[in-house]
Amino acid sequence: MEVEDWETSSAELSDTEANLKDTNDEDLYYTPGSLPKLQFRSDISKARWDDEMGMAEVVEKKGKLWTTTGIVRNGKIYCSIEEILFLAELGALLLLDDKDIHFSLKDIYGKTVDEKNGCCWELFEVYRHLKSLGYIIQRHGVPWSMKGIKSNCNFDSFQGTSENNGVIIDTELKDSAVVVESLSNLQVDELRPNFDIYLPNSKFRKTSPGDPAFLLCLIRGSPPSKAKFEALERQCGQAPLKFCHVDQGRVSFFSFKRVDLPVLP
């Protein structure tokens, strides 16, 4: 197998390259691997954290950031912990508890590093890195919207477990907890696609996102064996599969290609 490596380092960025101006538009991208500073904005959204769900419901939506952020169920937007932290670092989102008390940025970091909400710190660094470049990112196996998805349709569960495969989709989803039931139980160490990655697209719509450019899988430790890689590749079907690794804040991306060696005489 041949390894294709494309990596960047956050250490290569200057402070000025990471600054955002006060705007409602989402067409603002960081340079590769930048670490955004806490920003002061006028278009601040608010979301209320649901500890049981491991997500937050957006209760006050401002700006166009939500065009490519959060899943839509019953007319409501729910955002994951990595989305919350990314927007909180930009100063674009305030996270509230059930008593409308604001979470500090430190508190939100804690919800990420404890790995109880379907995300780990490495995955967040990958999310932040790609999101800063303008890529559109969604957790693998979780539809952006239920619109257009027919009842009795199979889709890949977020956990990828057999008991969730072939689930009957209720397009109304009266119980919103069903939407994110699998998210809080995600095993971040499991070798599986973590994110669906879409190229930057100003015309992106959650109701018709199209196919992702590639699926991304986080690797902790050694690369997968050939058998594991081929099994994962079969699971992903036709979607291109890439891997990522995080080492001391440095995010690296790579993929494997089969190479036929010449037969020696």
ROMIVEX-140702 format. One record per residue (C-alpha): residue number from 1; residue in three letters; y, z, x. Coordinates in nm, 2 decimals, padded with zeros to 4 digits, always signed. Layout:
<recs>
<rec NUM,"ALA",<Y,Z,X>> ...
</recs>
This chain:
<recs>
<rec 1,"MET",<+00.00,+00.00,+00.00>> <rec 2,"GLU",<+00.35,-00.08,+00.11>> <rec 3,"VAL",<+00.62,+00.18,+00.05>> <rec 4,"GLU",<+00.96,+00.06,-00.06>> <rec 5,"ASP",<+01.22,+00.32,+00.01>> <rec 6,"TRP",<+01.58,+00.33,-00.12>> <rec 7,"GLU",<+01.75,+00.67,-00.06>> <rec 8,"THR",<+02.10,+00.81,-00.04>> <rec 9,"SER",<+02.23,+01.14,+00.06>> <rec 10,"SER",<+02.49,+01.36,-00.11>> <rec 11,"ALA",<+02.62,+01.46,+00.23>> <rec 12,"GLU",<+02.76,+01.12,+00.28>> <rec 13,"LEU",<+03.02,+01.16,+00.00>> <rec 14,"SER",<+03.38,+01.27,+00.02>> <rec 15,"ASP",<+03.53,+01.52,-00.23>> <rec 16,"THR",<+03.77,+01.27,-00.37>> <rec 17,"GLU",<+03.50,+01.02,-00.46>> <rec 18,"ALA",<+03.35,+01.27,-00.71>> <rec 19,"ASN",<+03.67,+01.34,-00.91>> <rec 20,"LEU",<+03.70,+01.23,-01.27>> <rec 21,"LYS",<+04.02,+01.16,-01.46>> <rec 22,"ASP",<+04.07,+01.29,-01.81>> <rec 23,"THR",<+03.93,+01.02,-02.03>> <rec 24,"ASN",<+03.72,+00.95,-02.34>> <rec 25,"ASP",<+03.53,+00.67,-02.17>> <rec 26,"GLU",<+03.19,+00.69,-02.02>> <rec 27,"ASP",<+03.25,+00.40,-01.78>> <rec 28,"LEU",<+03.32,+00.63,-01.49>> <rec 29,"TYR",<+03.05,+00.65,-01.23>> <rec 30,"TYR",<+03.02,+00.87,-00.92>> <rec 31,"THR",<+02.93,+00.73,-00.59>> <rec 32,"PRO",<+02.57,+00.78,-00.48>> <rec 33,"GLY",<+02.45,+01.14,-00.48>> <rec 34,"SER",<+02.79,+01.29,-00.54>> <rec 35,"LEU",<+02.81,+01.65,-00.65>> <rec 36,"PRO",<+03.07,+01.67,-00.93>> <rec 37,"LYS",<+03.32,+01.95,-00.93>> <rec 38,"LEU",<+03.40,+02.14,-01.24>> <rec 39,"GLN",<+03.66,+01.93,-01.42>> <rec 40,"PHE",<+03.94,+02.02,-01.66>> <rec 41,"ARG",<+03.94,+01.78,-01.96>> <rec 42,"SER",<+04.09,+01.77,-02.31>> <rec 43,"ASP",<+03.79,+01.60,-02.46>> <rec 44,"ILE",<+03.55,+01.89,-02.44>> <rec 45,"SER",<+03.24,+01.89,-02.67>> <rec 46,"LYS",<+03.05,+02.20,-02.78>> <rec 47,"ALA",<+02.68,+02.26,-02.82>> <rec 48,"ARG",<+02.49,+02.56,-02.94>> <rec 49,"TRP",<+02.18,+02.66,-02.75>> <rec 50,"ASP",<+01.85,+02.72,-02.93>> <rec 51,"ASP",<+01.63,+02.93,-02.70>> <rec 52,"GLU",<+01.32,+02.85,-02.91>> <rec 53,"MET",<+01.37,+02.48,-02.89>> <rec 54,"GLY",<+01.48,+02.48,-02.53>> <rec 55,"MET",<+01.77,+02.25,-02.62>> <rec 56,"ALA",<+02.11,+02.26,-02.77>> <rec 57,"GLU",<+02.25,+02.11,-03.09>> <rec 58,"VAL",<+02.59,+01.94,-03.05>> <rec 59,"VAL",<+02.83,+02.10,-03.29>> <rec 60,"GLU",<+03.15,+01.94,-03.18>> <rec 61,"LYS",<+03.13,+01.59,-03.03>> <rec 62,"LYS",<+03.42,+01.44,-02.84>> <rec 63,"GLY",<+03.45,+01.13,-02.63>> <rec 64,"LYS",<+03.20,+00.84,-02.58>> <rec 65,"LEU",<+02.96,+01.03,-02.35>> <rec 66,"TRP",<+02.72,+01.08,-02.64>> <rec 67,"THR",<+02.65,+00.71,-02.66>> <rec 68,"THR",<+02.39,+00.75,-02.39>> <rec 69,"THR",<+02.33,+01.13,-02.40>> <rec 70,"GLY",<+02.11,+01.33,-02.64>> <rec 71,"ILE",<+01.85,+01.24,-02.90>> <rec 72,"VAL",<+01.95,+01.18,-03.26>> <rec 73,"ARG",<+01.76,+01.35,-03.55>> <rec 74,"ASN",<+01.87,+01.38,-03.91>> <rec 75,"GLY",<+02.22,+01.28,-03.81>> <rec 76,"LYS",<+02.24,+01.56,-03.54>> <rec 77,"ILE",<+02.25,+01.52,-03.17>> <rec 78,"TYR",<+02.03,+01.75,-02.95>> <rec 79,"CYS",<+02.07,+01.76,-02.57>> <rec 80,"SER",<+01.83,+01.87,-02.30>> <rec 81,"ILE",<+01.91,+02.12,-02.03>> <rec 82,"GLU",<+01.97,+01.85,-01.76>> <rec 83,"GLU",<+02.21,+01.68,-01.99>> <rec 84,"ILE",<+02.39,+02.01,-02.07>> <rec 85,"LEU",<+02.42,+02.10,-01.71>> <rec 86,"PHE",<+02.55,+01.76,-01.60>> <rec 87,"LEU",<+02.82,+01.76,-01.87>> <rec 88,"ALA",<+02.90,+02.12,-01.80>> <rec 89,"GLU",<+02.96,+02.04,-01.43>> <rec 90,"LEU",<+03.20,+01.77,-01.55>> <rec 91,"GLY",<+03.38,+02.01,-01.77>> <rec 92,"ALA",<+03.29,+01.79,-02.07>> <rec 93,"LEU",<+03.08,+02.04,-02.25>> <rec 94,"LEU",<+03.09,+02.41,-02.35>> <rec 95,"LEU",<+02.75,+02.57,-02.42>> <rec 96,"LEU",<+02.76,+02.84,-02.69>> <rec 97,"ASP",<+02.50,+03.10,-02.79>> <rec 98,"ASP",<+02.42,+03.20,-03.15>> <rec 99,"LYS",<+02.73,+03.42,-03.15>> <rec 100,"ASP",<+02.96,+03.15,-03.02>> <rec 101,"ILE",<+03.00,+03.31,-02.68>> <rec 102,"HIS",<+03.03,+03.06,-02.40>> <rec 103,"PHE",<+02.76,+03.04,-02.14>> <rec 104,"SER",<+02.89,+03.04,-01.78>> <rec 105,"LEU",<+02.80,+02.76,-01.55>> <rec 106,"LYS",<+02.59,+03.01,-01.36>> <rec 107,"ASP",<+02.40,+03.10,-01.68>> <rec 108,"ILE",<+02.32,+02.73,-01.73>> <rec 109,"TYR",<+02.20,+02.69,-01.38>> <rec 110,"GLY",<+01.96,+02.98,-01.45>> <rec 111,"LYS",<+01.82,+02.79,-01.75>> <rec 112,"THR",<+01.74,+02.50,-01.52>> <rec 113,"VAL",<+01.58,+02.68,-01.23>> <rec 114,"ASP",<+01.35,+02.89,-01.44>> <rec 115,"GLU",<+01.17,+02.57,-01.54>> <rec 116,"LYS",<+01.11,+02.69,-01.89>> <rec 117,"ASN",<+01.30,+02.42,-02.07>> <rec 118,"GLY",<+01.12,+02.10,-01.96>> <rec 119,"CYS",<+01.32,+02.06,-01.64>> <rec 120,"CYS",<+01.32,+02.19,-01.28>> <rec 121,"TRP",<+01.60,+02.19,-01.02>> <rec 122,"GLU",<+01.46,+01.88,-00.84>> <rec 123,"LEU",<+01.45,+01.68,-01.17>> <rec 124,"PHE",<+01.81,+01.78,-01.24>> <rec 125,"GLU",<+01.92,+01.66,-00.90>> <rec 126,"VAL",<+01.75,+01.33,-00.97>> <rec 127,"TYR",<+01.91,+01.31,-01.31>> <rec 128,"ARG",<+02.25,+01.39,-01.17>> <rec 129,"HIS",<+02.21,+01.14,-00.89>> <rec 130,"LEU",<+02.12,+00.85,-01.11>> <rec 131,"LYS",<+02.36,+00.94,-01.39>> <rec 132,"SER",<+02.64,+00.95,-01.14>> <rec 133,"LEU",<+02.56,+00.59,-01.05>> <rec 134,"GLY",<+02.59,+00.49,-01.42>> <rec 135,"TYR",<+02.22,+00.47,-01.51>> <rec 136,"ILE",<+02.11,+00.56,-01.86>> <rec 137,"ILE",<+01.84,+00.83,-01.85>> <rec 138,"GLN",<+01.61,+00.97,-02.11>> <rec 139,"ARG",<+01.31,+01.20,-02.09>> <rec 140,"HIS",<+00.99,+01.00,-02.10>> <rec 141,"GLY",<+00.81,+00.98,-02.43>> <rec 142,"VAL",<+01.10,+01.12,-02.65>> <rec 143,"PRO",<+01.26,+00.84,-02.87>> <rec 144,"TRP",<+01.63,+00.83,-02.86>> <rec 145,"SER",<+01.64,+00.79,-03.24>> <rec 146,"MET",<+01.37,+00.78,-03.52>> <rec 147,"LYS",<+01.55,+00.48,-03.68>> <rec 148,"GLY",<+01.33,+00.18,-03.68>> <rec 149,"ILE",<+01.02,+00.37,-03.58>> <rec 150,"LYS",<+00.77,+00.33,-03.86>> <rec 151,"SER",<+00.56,+00.61,-04.00>> <rec 152,"ASN",<+00.20,+00.63,-03.88>> <rec 153,"CYS",<+00.31,+00.47,-03.55>> <rec 154,"ASN",<+00.16,+00.59,-03.22>> <rec 155,"PHE",<+00.39,+00.68,-02.93>> <rec 156,"ASP",<+00.34,+00.86,-02.60>> <rec 157,"SER",<+00.39,+01.23,-02.65>> <rec 158,"PHE",<+00.62,+01.41,-02.41>> <rec 159,"GLN",<+00.34,+01.62,-02.28>> <rec 160,"GLY",<+00.08,+01.34,-02.27>> <rec 161,"THR",<-00.19,+01.56,-02.42>> <rec 162,"SER",<-00.46,+01.44,-02.65>> <rec 163,"GLU",<-00.37,+01.66,-02.94>> <rec 164,"ASN",<-00.02,+01.50,-02.96>> <rec 165,"ASN",<-00.13,+01.14,-02.93>> <rec 166,"GLY",<-00.13,+00.94,-03.25>> <rec 167,"VAL",<+00.10,+01.18,-03.42>> <rec 168,"ILE",<+00.23,+01.07,-03.76>> <rec 169,"ILE",<+00.61,+01.03,-03.73>> <rec 170,"ASP",<+00.81,+01.16,-04.02>> <rec 171,"THR",<+01.13,+00.96,-04.00>> <rec 172,"GLU",<+01.32,+01.23,-04.19>> <rec 173,"LEU",<+01.20,+01.51,-03.96>> <rec 174,"LYS",<+01.30,+01.79,-04.19>> <rec 175,"ASP",<+01.21,+02.06,-03.94>> <rec 176,"SER",<+01.41,+01.99,-03.63>> <rec 177,"ALA",<+01.19,+02.21,-03.42>> <rec 178,"VAL",<+00.93,+01.94,-03.43>> <rec 179,"VAL",<+01.16,+01.71,-03.24>> <rec 180,"VAL",<+01.15,+01.93,-02.93>> <rec 181,"GLU",<+00.83,+02.13,-02.97>> <rec 182,"SER",<+00.67,+01.97,-02.67>> <rec 183,"LEU",<+00.98,+01.99,-02.44>> <rec 184,"SER",<+00.96,+02.37,-02.38>> <rec 185,"ASN",<+00.59,+02.34,-02.28>> <rec 186,"LEU",<+00.64,+02.07,-02.02>> <rec 187,"GLN",<+00.45,+02.12,-01.70>> <rec 188,"VAL",<+00.69,+02.00,-01.43>> <rec 189,"ASP",<+00.43,+02.00,-01.16>> <rec 190,"GLU",<+00.21,+01.75,-01.35>> <rec 191,"LEU",<+00.21,+01.40,-01.20>> <rec 192,"ARG",<+00.34,+01.19,-01.49>> <rec 193,"PRO",<+00.65,+00.99,-01.58>> <rec 194,"ASN",<+00.95,+01.22,-01.62>> <rec 195,"PHE",<+01.23,+00.98,-01.70>> <rec 196,"ASP",<+01.28,+00.64,-01.86>> <rec 197,"ILE",<+01.56,+00.47,-01.66>> <rec 198,"TYR",<+01.79,+00.20,-01.81>> <rec 199,"LEU",<+02.04,-00.01,-01.62>> <rec 200,"PRO",<+02.41,+00.06,-01.69>> <rec 201,"ASN",<+02.49,-00.12,-02.01>> <rec 202,"SER",<+02.82,-00.08,-02.21>> <rec 203,"LYS",<+02.64,-00.22,-02.52>> <rec 204,"PHE",<+02.36,+00.03,-02.51>> <rec 205,"ARG",<+02.25,+00.17,-02.85>> <rec 206,"LYS",<+02.01,+00.45,-02.91>> <rec 207,"THR",<+01.87,+00.28,-03.22>> <rec 208,"SER",<+01.77,-00.03,-03.02>> <rec 209,"PRO",<+01.75,+00.08,-02.65>> <rec 210,"GLY",<+01.51,-00.19,-02.54>> <rec 211,"ASP",<+01.26,-00.14,-02.26>> <rec 212,"PRO",<+01.36,+00.08,-01.96>> <rec 213,"ALA",<+01.41,-00.09,-01.63>> <rec 214,"PHE",<+01.15,+00.15,-01.48>> <rec 215,"LEU",<+00.98,+00.48,-01.53>> <rec 216,"LEU",<+01.04,+00.76,-01.28>> <rec 217,"CYS",<+00.80,+01.02,-01.16>> <rec 218,"LEU",<+00.89,+01.32,-00.95>> <rec 219,"ILE",<+00.66,+01.41,-00.66>> <rec 220,"ARG",<+00.64,+01.75,-00.51>> <rec 221,"GLY",<+00.46,+01.76,-00.18>> <rec 222,"SER",<+00.23,+01.48,-00.07>> <rec 223,"PRO",<+00.23,+01.13,-00.24>> <rec 224,"PRO",<-00.04,+01.07,-00.50>> <rec 225,"SER",<-00.38,+00.94,-00.40>> <rec 226,"LYS",<-00.47,+00.58,-00.47>> <rec 227,"ALA",<-00.69,+00.69,-00.76>> <rec 228,"LYS",<-00.41,+00.90,-00.92>> <rec 229,"PHE",<-00.15,+00.62,-00.86>> <rec 230,"GLU",<-00.37,+00.36,-01.03>> <rec 231,"ALA",<-00.45,+00.59,-01.32>> <rec 232,"LEU",<-00.08,+00.66,-01.37>> <rec 233,"GLU",<+00.00,+00.29,-01.34>> <rec 234,"ARG",<-00.26,+00.21,-01.61>> <rec 235,"GLN",<-00.11,+00.48,-01.83>> <rec 236,"CYS",<+00.24,+00.33,-01.80>> <rec 237,"GLY",<+00.12,-00.02,-01.90>> <rec 238,"GLN",<+00.37,-00.30,-01.81>> <rec 239,"ALA",<+00.66,-00.07,-01.73>> <rec 240,"PRO",<+00.74,-00.06,-01.36>> <rec 241,"LEU",<+00.67,+00.28,-01.20>> <rec 242,"LYS",<+00.88,+00.44,-00.92>> <rec 243,"PHE",<+00.86,+00.78,-00.76>> <rec 244,"CYS",<+01.12,+01.02,-00.64>> <rec 245,"HIS",<+01.13,+01.31,-00.40>> <rec 246,"VAL",<+01.39,+01.57,-00.34>> <rec 247,"ASP",<+01.43,+01.75,+00.00>> <rec 248,"GLN",<+01.72,+01.99,+00.05>> <rec 249,"GLY",<+01.94,+01.79,-00.20>> <rec 250,"ARG",<+01.85,+01.45,-00.05>> <rec 251,"VAL",<+01.70,+01.23,-00.33>> <rec 252,"SER",<+01.47,+00.95,-00.22>> <rec 253,"PHE",<+01.31,+00.68,-00.43>> <rec 254,"PHE",<+01.01,+00.47,-00.35>> <rec 255,"SER",<+00.74,+00.25,-00.50>> <rec 256,"PHE",<+00.40,+00.12,-00.40>> <rec 257,"LYS",<+00.29,-00.24,-00.36>> <rec 258,"ARG",<-00.05,-00.38,-00.30>> <rec 259,"VAL",<-00.07,-00.58,+00.03>> <rec 260,"ASP",<-00.36,-00.81,+00.11>> <rec 261,"LEU",<-00.44,-00.78,+00.48>> <rec 262,"PRO",<-00.57,-01.09,+00.66>> <rec 263,"VAL",<-00.94,-01.10,+00.74>> <rec 264,"LEU",<-00.99,-01.07,+01.11>> <rec 265,"PRO",<-01.24,-01.31,+01.27>> 
</recs>
